[in-house]
Amino acid sequence: VAAVILTHVVSFDAPLGPSPVSIVNTSAGRTAVAVSPAALIAHHYVPNLLLGLDSNTQLIRYYAYQNLAHAAEHSAERRQLMYGSNAFDARGAEGVWRELFARCCVPLDALLSALRPGQNDRPLASVAALQHVQLHLWALKSLSALISKSKTEDQYGIVQSSNSIQTALVLLLELH
């Protein structure tokens, strides 16, 4: 199962292309809708990314967070999918963003709870939390890039209208 999920996550590094769905007139005079491989990739990108972020297999989870951070920083097409601009997604625009935001907060909350003074009397728990520091950095980079670029790229204003920006600021302040 882990290999299947990893294959799906890895295969979505391909560019999405300019126009994934087109209307085609067939020789019989009928109109058909042609869906390119790019549209299928877009259709599966967010669900498979969410599966990877939730994976119990550390390698898959790390790759998914790395993929998310890279896409959030460098791919406007992928950011559009993360903002909920995917017509194929049944969660709707707001649901996609909320799910991604919640997934990114999980490792950051774990780090905060391990490092907060007075809440953890065991120093080894703090050291254990730091062994996953790269995962925490990718989650933080993902949120930072998605929130900062949403001002100009989020077509529906989902990120700006949600309370996720305030929550992210509180997380950042607590990390200092």
C-alpha positions, -999 to +999 in steps of 0.1 A: +000+000+000+028+024+009+045+019-025+012+026-043+007+059-024+043+069-030+040+062-067+009+084-069+024+113-050+057+111-069+039+110-103+023+144-097+055+163-102+047+167-139+034+201-151-003+205-154-004+220-188-024+249-202-058+235-210-066+201-195-102+198-207-114+205-242-145+200-263-139+178-294-162+173-324-162+137-335-165+125-370-200+113-364-210+150-357-212+145-319-196+166-293-174+150-267-153+162-238-117+152-239-099+151-206-061+153-209-037+135-185-030+169-169-067+171-158-065+137-143-034+147-124-051+178-111-081+157-101-059+134-080-032+157-068-049+171-037-065+139-025-032+120-029-013+148-013-036+146+017-032+108+019+006+113+019+005+140+046-016+116+068+005+085+060+019+064+088+049+056+067+075+082+076+091+082+041+058+089+024+048+116+049+082+133+045+079+132+007+044+146+008+054+175+031+084+182+008+062+181-023+037+204-006+064+229+004+080+229-031+046+233-049+035+260-025+067+280-032+073+273-069+041+263-087+012+287-093-008+258-109-005+236-078-013+266-055-046+271-074-055+235-066-046+240-030-067+272-028-096+250-040-097+260-077-102+224-087-136+219-103-133+181-098-130+183-060-162+176-041-149+193-009-153+227-024-128+255-024-130+262+014-128+225+023-095+219+004-078+249+020-090+239+055-078+204+051-043+215+039-041+241+066-051+215+093-025+190+080+003+216+082-007+226+118-004+190+131+034+188+131+037+225+142+013+219+172+033+188+181+066+208+181+050+236+202+036+212+228+070+195+231+090+227+234+067+248+256+082+255+290+064+241+320+042+218+300+069+192+295+091+182+323+109+156+303+139+170+283+140+139+261+105+147+247+119+180+235+149+162+218+125+137+202+104+165+188+135+180+171+143+148+153+115+157+128+126+193+124+127+190+086+090+180+086+082+211+107+102+233+084+083+220+053+050+225+070+059+261+080+073+269+046+041+256+030+018+277+051+040+308+047+041+305+009+004+296+005-008+325+028+016+351+013+008+342-023-030+339-017-033+377-016-028+378-054-035+342-065-065+330-045-094+336-069-121+330-044-105+348-014-108+316+007-075+320+025-079+357+032-115+353+045-107+323+068-093+326+102-063+305+091-041+336+088-046+346+124-040+310+135-008+308+115+004+341+131-003+327+166+017+296+157+046+317+144+046+339+175+046+308+198+076+294+179+096+324+188 
